[in-house]
Amino acid sequence: MPATSRARRGGEKEEPNEPQPEPLPVLTIVPDVSGYVRIINGKTALETVEIRVKEPYYHYNSMISSYGYFIKPVHKVYKVKQGRRLVYVYYGRYWFRRGEKGRAVYAGSTKPSFIPFEPPSNPLEGVTIIIDGPDLLVSSTDVDKIIGVLSDAGFKVAYSR
């Protein structure tokens, strides 16, 4: 008899070996000397959350494209301070209109009155985050909002006040 397994001959069904998703890391929040709180290795978690925040805006922007406007829920500013590259991330509702040659022209933070549809909510609206390497710096007033959004996304957060 040849050396074949019973599964290959059809005697038993082989179960698929799907990889199990890795558990999300526990995010640690510690006070920082700058007066902010630091979320250790929080950058990847933020990227995951941003995908969820931005998704409803893609659909909304397709609905209002005929009005010549679109909205962004996130605005990023890149700065170099003391030789370190920092990214300031502002969450809100930033309206733009299509200008000459298709360029985006900032139109403010309030919805133009002639657009009939209300934009989606932004769970991080009003929050500012500073990305410092792999870590996040958040003001102590915004930390509860960040913890809530990260927890809703499935992250576990360790924070002792």
N, C-alpha and C positions, 0 to 999 in steps of 0.2 A: 504494500500500500504506500503511495507517495506521501511525503511529509507535507501535508497541507492541513491548514486549520479547519475545524468544522465550520467556522464562520464563512470561510471562503467557499466551501462547498454548499453553503446555504442552509446548513443544519441549525445554525443559531444566527440571530440578527446581531450585527455589531452596533453598539451604541455610538453615536457621534461624539467625538471628543472636542467639544467646544470649549475654548478657553474661558475661564471664569474671570469676570471683571475684577481688577485689583481694587481692594477697598481704598476709599479716599483717605488721604492723610489727615491726621489731626493737626489743625492749625493752632499754633501757640501765639498768644498775644501778650506782649510784655511792655511795660513803660519804657519810653525812650528818653534819652537825655535832652532831646530837642523840644520836649513838652508834648509830643505826639505819643501815640501808642504804636508799637511796631508789630505787624503780623509777620512772623517768621515764615519764609518761603510761601508767601501768600500770592505771589504774582501769577502762578499757574491757576490757582483757584479763581482769581479775579478774571482771568481770560475765559474760564469756563462759565462764570456768571455773566460776563459781558455778552457771550453768544446768546444766552437766554434773554437778556435785556433787549438786545438789538433785533431779534427775530420778528416781533410784532410790528416793528417800524418798517421792515422791508415790505410787508403787505400793505401797511398804511400808505407808504410812499408810492406804491403802485396805484393805489386808489386815487391819490391826489395829483398824480403826475400831469394831468391835463390842465391843472391850474398854474403850472410853471413853478411850483414850490416843492420843497422836500424838507424833512426834519431829521436831525441827528440827535440821538440820546446821549452821546458821549463826545467830549471835546478834549483833545490831548495837546499839551504844550511841552516841548522838549527843551531842557535847560542843562547847562553844565555849571556846576558850582563846586569850587575847591577840587577840580579835576574829576569829579564824579558826575556821571550822566543821570539826571533825574527826569522823570516823566510826571507831569502834573495832569491828573485825570479829573475832569469836571463832568458831573452828571446833571442833566437837565433836559430841556427841550430847546434845541437850537435850530431856528428856522433859516432856510436859505432859499433864494430864488435863482432861477437860471438867468445869467447875465449874457453879455455879448460873447460870442464864440463858445457858448455852453459853459462858461465859467460860473462857479457858485459864488453868490454874493450874499453875505450875512444879512439877514432881514430882521433879527431880533429874537426875543425869547417868548413873544406872544403870538398866538395863531392869528394869521390874517382873517379878518371878519368874513370874507367872501368864501372861505373854505367851509363847506357844510359839515364835514366829518370831524369829530373830536379825536385827537391823537391818543394812542395808548398811554397808559400810565407808566412811569419809570420808577421802579422800586428804590432806586438810588438817587432820586431827584434831590438836588441840593447838596450832595456829598462831594467832597474833594478828597482825592487820594494821591499820595506821592509814591511813585514806584522808585525804590532805591535798590537797584540790583534785583535779587530774588524776593526782597521783602517789600512790604507796603507800610507806609506811614499814614496814619489816620488821626484826625483830631479826636479828642476824648468825647466831644459832643456828637460825633458821627459814628462812633464805634458800635453803639447798640444797633443802629440801622444796618451796618455792615455785617454784624454777627447774625442778625435775622435773615438777611439775604443769603449769606453763606450757608446757614443752617437749612434754609428752604431748598438749597441746591444739593443738600446731602452731606455737606462737610461738617465734621465735628470740630468744635472750637473750645480750646482750653484758655480760659481767661479768669484770672483772679484779680479782683479790684483792690 
